[in-house]
Amino acid sequence: MVHQVDVVVLGAGASGLMLAAEAGKRGRSVVVLEKANKVGKKILMSGGGKCNFTNLDVEPKNFLSENPHFVISALSRYTNWDFIGLVCEYGIEYEERKHGQLFTTKGAKEILEMLLSECAKTKQVDIETHCEVQSVKAQKESGFVIDTNQGTFQCESLVVATGGLSIPTLGGSGFGYELAQQFGHHVFATRAGLVPFTFSDQFKEVTTRLSGNALDVSLSNDRHQFTEALLFTHRGLSGPSSLQLSNYWHIGERFNIDFFPSQDFNQFFKEKKKTQPKVLLRTLLNEFTAKSIVLELQQLIWAEQSETAIGNISDLQLEQIAAQLHAFSVKPSGTEGYRTAEVTLGGVDTSEVSSKTMESKKQKGLYFIGEVLDVTGHLGGYNFQWAWSSAQAAAQFV
């Protein structure tokens, strides 16, 4: 049986559902094909089940891409405030957390229900789950034929909203990239993003012993710096600062940890040497963080002076200790990979896609939205905002 519709959307995630709803409002008949047993799985687990659906401060600088100007058009036409307006229309309660992040208070299911309600409103959208795409072919005149395990679909516009490789247990796959290449698109190499670091050297023993402890730090390399919470795990480093920096890190590289970015220990130690010459360094640092963390830092940085009063440590040694506390160099062995990554870096080359319509410049009627494109947001609701904005842009033209 052949199903004839205006638009076929591959993937029932954030961008796919948003596009289906908006295209339906234009009177377009839409079918969404989802290979998983349920729709919106990543929406439901995002933000610890509370869905960090956007951010109060959305700028192009919050996104990574080989073509950084690509995001400007879509983000300016459908803004964070537009989506917040939709959330308010549905009476969904939300709260602001650090760095302008907006989360639902009652759970991510409210965002998913809102999207499904928007799709149902128009009576133009059908959603098929357990639907495996077997082949996609362009027709000679125009449009596409999509063969699936649930029959054949013919459409004028085909929208690739398949996401990336992150969290394969929730349906992450490389299908969208393969489809892009089938139609002659260049795909930038992909890697896990917003993902914890792993270690295999002596530092791993430290992170294992400190597993579960957290403190506010600044992580930096030559490309970027993030000052946010760091979480020690039994495998390495996680928490917002680590996830953020992972987008700017490549295998084999080092980065620096400033364990106390709000302090100036060089100055602090000099003052304490005069006023409290008999005190131990660890006693001073216990004021600023957990004793367990201080003991590990002592072992790493000033083991030889661990029982020496500050008054008996030379100024040069104190400067060196302070310098290490503010720029401790580590070299991860890798990351936890796609298994726990929140996003996929790389993807479909945006120079071959219209920033206005999201349509392929190589194949008429083919559109790419959301994470499958080479656009990756920082942690904090930016990847959802890209899903909403890119879907809205394409929905006006499919």
Residue pairs with C-beta under 8 A, 6 or more apart in sequence:
1 151
1 152
2 151
2 152
2 153
2 154
3 31
3 151
3 152
3 153
3 154
4 153
4 154
4 155
5 29
5 30
5 31
5 126
5 153
5 154
5 155
6 23
6 28
6 29
6 30
6 155
6 156
6 157
6 398
7 20
7 23
7 28
7 29
7 30
7 31
7 155
7 156
7 157
7 158
7 159
7 398
8 30
8 31
8 32
8 33
8 144
8 146
8 153
8 155
8 157
8 158
8 159
9 16
9 19
9 20
9 30
9 31
9 32
9 33
9 159
9 161
10 16
10 33
10 133
10 146
10 158
10 159
10 160
10 161
10 162
10 175
10 176
10 179
11 32
11 33
11 34
11 160
11 161
11 162
11 163
11 176
11 370
12 32
12 33
12 34
12 36
12 39
12 40
12 127
12 129
13 39
13 40
13 41
13 42
13 43
13 161
13 163
13 171
13 370
13 387
14 40
14 42
14 43
14 115
14 370
14 384
14 387
14 388
14 391
15 161
15 163
15 369
15 370
15 371
15 386
15 387
15 388
15 390
15 391
16 32
16 34
16 159
16 161
16 369
16 370
16 391
17 32
17 39
17 40
17 112
17 115
17 116
17 118
17 119
18 115
18 118
18 387
18 388
18 391
18 392
18 395
19 159
19 161
19 369
19 391
19 392
19 394
19 395
19 398
20 30
20 32
20 119
20 125
20 127
21 115
21 118
21 119
21 121
21 122
21 125
21 395
22 118
22 391
22 392
22 395
22 396
23 30
23 124
23 125
23 395
23 398
24 30
24 119
24 121
24 122
24 123
24 124
24 125
25 121
25 122
25 395
26 395
26 396
27 122
27 124
28 124
28 157
28 398
29 124
30 124
30 125
30 126
31 125
31 126
31 127
31 128
31 153
31 155
32 39
32 119
32 125
32 126
32 127
32 128
33 128
33 131
33 133
33 146
33 148
33 153
34 127
34 128
34 129
34 130
34 131
34 171
35 129
35 130
35 131
35 132
35 133
35 171
35 173
36 129
36 130
36 170
36 171
37 129
37 130
38 129
39 112
39 116
39 127
39 129
40 112
40 115
40 116
41 170
41 171
42 163
42 167
42 170
42 171
43 51
43 108
43 111
43 112
43 115
44 51
44 108
44 109
44 112
45 108
45 167
45 170
46 52
46 108
46 342
46 384
47 53
47 103
47 104
47 108
49 107
49 108
50 103
50 104
50 105
50 107
50 108
51 103
51 104
51 107
51 108
51 110
51 111
51 384
52 97
52 101
52 102
52 103
52 380
52 381
52 384
53 83
53 87
53 94
53 102
53 103
53 104
53 111
53 381
53 384
54 80
54 83
54 84
54 102
54 381
54 382
54 384
54 385
54 388
55 62
55 80
55 99
55 100
55 101
55 102
55 380
55 381
55 382
55 385
56 80
56 96
56 100
56 102
57 99
57 100
58 75
58 79
58 80
58 382
58 385
60 68
60 69
60 71
60 72
60 75
62 377
62 378
62 380
62 382
63 71
63 375
63 376
63 377
63 378
63 382
63 386
64 193
64 247
64 248
64 345
64 375
64 376
64 377
65 71
65 350
65 373
65 374
65 375
65 376
66 188
66 349
66 350
66 351
66 374
67 349
67 350
67 351
67 374
69 355
70 350
70 351
70 353
70 355
70 373
70 375
71 355
71 375
71 386
71 389
72 355
73 355
73 356
73 393
74 355
74 358
74 386
74 389
74 390
74 392
74 393
75 385
75 386
75 389
77 389
77 392
77 393
78 388
78 389
78 392
78 393
79 389
80 381
80 385
82 388
82 392
83 385
83 388
84 102
86 114
86 118
87 94
87 111
87 114
90 110
90 114
90 117
92 104
92 106
92 110
92 111
92 114
93 104
93 105
93 106
94 102
94 103
94 104
94 105
95 102
95 103
95 105
96 102
97 103
98 228
99 228
99 380
100 380
100 381
101 380
101 381
102 381
104 110
104 111
116 127
119 125
119 127
128 148
128 150
130 149
130 150
131 148
131 149
131 150
132 148
132 149
133 146
133 147
133 148
133 175
134 147
134 148
134 149
135 146
135 147
136 144
136 145
136 146
136 147
136 158
136 179
136 182
137 144
137 145
138 144
138 183
138 363
138 365
138 366
139 145
139 154
142 156
142 364
142 365
143 154
143 155
143 156
143 157
143 365
144 154
144 155
144 158
144 365
144 366
145 152
145 153
145 154
146 152
146 153
146 154
146 155
146 158
156 365
157 365
157 366
157 367
157 398
158 365
158 366
158 367
159 367
159 368
159 369
159 394
159 398
160 176
160 179
160 180
160 348
160 366
160 367
160 368
160 369
160 372
161 176
161 369
161 370
161 372
161 391
162 173
162 175
162 176
162 179
162 372
163 171
163 172
163 173
163 176
163 344
163 370
163 371
163 372
164 172
164 176
164 190
164 343
164 344
164 347
164 371
164 372
165 172
165 173
165 174
165 190
165 192
165 338
165 341
165 344
166 172
166 192
166 193
166 338
166 341
166 342
166 343
166 344
166 371
167 338
167 339
167 340
167 341
167 342
168 338
168 339
169 339
172 338
172 344
174 190
176 347
176 348
176 368
176 372
177 187
177 190
177 347
177 348
177 372
180 187
180 348
180 368
180 372
181 187
183 360
183 362
183 363
183 366
184 362
184 363
185 348
185 349
185 352
185 360
185 362
186 348
186 349
186 352
187 346
187 347
187 348
187 349
187 374
188 346
188 347
188 348
188 349
188 374
189 346
190 344
190 345
190 346
190 347
191 344
191 345
191 346
192 246
192 335
192 336
192 337
192 338
192 341
192 344
192 345
193 246
193 247
193 341
193 342
193 343
193 344
193 345
193 376
194 243
194 244
194 246
194 247
194 341
194 342
194 343
194 376
194 379
195 243
195 246
195 335
195 336
195 337
195 340
195 341
195 342
196 233
196 235
196 236
196 237
196 238
196 242
196 243
196 246
196 335
196 336
196 340
197 236
197 237
197 238
197 242
197 246
197 249
197 332
197 334
197 335
197 336
198 204
198 235
198 236
198 332
198 333
198 334
198 335
198 336
199 207
199 235
199 236
199 237
199 330
199 332
199 333
200 333
201 331
201 333
203 330
204 235
204 236
204 333
206 232
206 296
206 299
206 300
207 232
207 233
207 234
207 235
207 236
207 237
208 234
208 235
209 292
209 296
210 232
210 292
210 293
210 296
211 232
211 233
211 234
212 231
212 232
212 233
213 231
213 232
213 290
213 292
213 293
214 229
214 230
214 231
214 232
214 239
215 229
215 230
215 259
215 289
215 290
215 293
216 227
216 228
216 229
216 230
216 261
216 262
217 227
217 228
217 229
217 230
217 241
217 257
217 258
217 259
217 260
217 261
218 225
218 226
218 227
218 241
218 257
218 258
218 261
219 225
219 226
219 230
219 241
219 242
219 244
219 245
219 255
219 256
219 257
219 258
220 226
220 245
220 255
220 256
220 258
221 245
221 248
221 249
221 253
221 254
221 255
221 256
223 248
224 244
224 245
224 247
224 248
226 240
226 241
226 244
226 245
227 241
227 261
228 239
228 240
228 241
228 244
229 239
229 240
229 241
230 237
230 238
230 239
230 241
230 242
230 257
231 237
231 238
231 239
231 242
232 238
235 336
236 242
236 332
236 336
237 330
237 332
240 379
243 342
243 379
244 378
244 379
245 255
246 335
247 343
247 345
247 376
247 378
249 255
249 332
251 334
252 331
253 331
254 329
254 330
254 331
255 329
255 330
255 332
256 327
256 328
256 329
256 330
257 327
257 328
257 330
258 325
258 326
258 327
258 328
259 289
259 293
259 297
259 325
259 326
259 328
260 288
260 289
260 325
260 326
261 326
263 288
265 321
265 322
265 325
265 326
266 318
266 319
266 322
266 323
268 284
268 322
269 281
269 284
269 310
269 318
269 321
269 322
270 315
270 318
272 279
272 284
272 310
273 310
273 311
273 313
273 315
273 318
276 284
276 310
277 309
277 310
277 311
277 312
278 309
278 310
278 311
279 309
279 310
280 306
280 307
280 308
280 309
280 310
281 298
281 302
281 305
281 306
281 310
281 313
281 321
282 291
282 294
282 295
282 298
282 306
284 310
285 294
285 297
286 294
297 325
298 306
299 306
300 324
300 328
301 321
301 324
301 325
301 328
302 317
302 321
305 313
305 317
305 321
310 318
313 321
335 341
338 344
342 379
342 383
343 371
343 376
343 377
343 383
344 371
344 376
345 376
346 374
347 371
347 372
347 373
347 374
347 375
348 368
348 372
348 373
348 374
349 374
350 373
350 374
350 375
352 360
352 361
352 362
353 359
353 360
353 361
353 368
353 373
354 360
354 361
356 393
357 367
357 393
357 394
357 396
357 397
358 367
358 368
358 369
358 390
358 393
358 394
358 397
359 365
359 366
359 367
359 394
359 397
360 366
360 367
360 368
367 394
367 397
367 398
369 387
369 390
369 391
369 393
369 394
370 386
370 387
370 390
370 391
371 383
371 386
371 387
373 390
375 386
375 390
376 383
377 383
377 385
377 386
